[in-house]
Amino acid sequence: MPGGVSSPVRAIDPYPFYVEKASDSRIWDVDGNLYIDYCMGYGPLILGHAHPAVYAAVAEQLKSGWDYGTPVKAEIDLAERIQADFPSMEMLRFVSTGTEATMSAIRTARGFTGKDTIVKVEGGYHGAHDAVLVKPGSAAISAASSLGVPAAAVEHTVQVPFNNVEALSGALEKNDAACLIIEPVMGNIGPVVPEETYLSDVRKVTEENETLLIFDEVITGFRLCIGGAQCLYGVTPDLTTLGKIAGGGFPMGVFGGTREIMEYVAPSGGVFNAGTFSGHPVSLAAGLATLSVLNEEGYRRVNGLGDLLRRMLVDLLEELDVRIAVQGIGTMFQVFFTEKPVRNYRDALTCDTSLYKKFSAYMRDEGIFLAPSQYETNFISLAHSNEDLEYTIRASANAFERLYSLDVDTPGY
């Protein structure tokens, strides 16, 4: 396997560790080392590892088979649950990955509008398909950021900075765009939250320019709250993509929107979408089981843990007199090795990634598994406890003292 891994983010120097088992908030590697896990599968496991309700639902499905190539009742059950929580998704289609969901949503937007140009946010990650795999830059035609992607594949992709509605307005005035695809909370440069009126302004500008608005909620859907970022911020997109939590830790992607738009998808319309494993019975069972556990009380508790951990990290950094940024929302958090708040991708580029790399390695030495890249998000689950957070702060104190060669007392930790 290239790099010894199946996804490049897992390639940890000098070599990745291999996990043998996991339970609740913990994972064990093949050498017997125990870690408190804040990657949580990079987002899907809001209930924690090996949750009994998900296990039971998957085991029950396996008794009846696991791949039919036909519609199943669970598709209707999960679609109705998603529609109840995301009213903007009047029709939806199940696919196997978040990459497929965003690719199909963009194709649908182009098919519906008859336009070729799309707009995305600098640093926004929407999967590994060609049209969105582009380098950050100014609000201009972008260049591919991967070998093997033809220039023609991204010649209709325009980029704008996050939290800058003026740049978006200018880009849409210059380009007759089919859609803007945006993470309402940026997740793949670490969590970067929208400023107060940004998302509502984005909605207004896209409507004024007859551009469809796609919310990529593969990360934020069922993560921030039951109705995702669009519920939290009160902004209704034309199309939405989901994944991760919607599949309960099994492969899942979803795209959907208004009936008028989604009826353009085959077989109702001329926008092609298909997949052997789309609507897979095991993923549907896991997703339904996960969503059946989530409730408002659970969100209050787990989001409270996120607020608490961020406050504890800020207090620790003040105690150590270390000036770096702690950011996040709800269960999402990250430590940015830069002194100023991160508002967009260009701010994120000021981070000292070498320091973060050392920090995450020192945290693994302490028994804490953080995302190994500065440009990823860490996650808290319902399985995490206050004791996990307290241990994490003690581990962080040791890691920061080691990183900065400090010798200070940190009372209370």
Helices and strands as residue ranges (DSSP letters): G 2-4, G 8-10, E 19-23, E 26-29, E 34-37, G 40-42, H 52-63, H 73-85, E 91-95, H 98-113, E 117-121, G 130-132, G 151-154, E 157-160, H 165-174, E 177-182, H 198-208, E 212-216, H 228-233, E 239-243, G 244-247, E 253-257, H 259-262, H 281-293, H 296-320, E 325-329, E 332-336, H 345-348, H 353-365, E 368-369, E 378-379, H 386-403
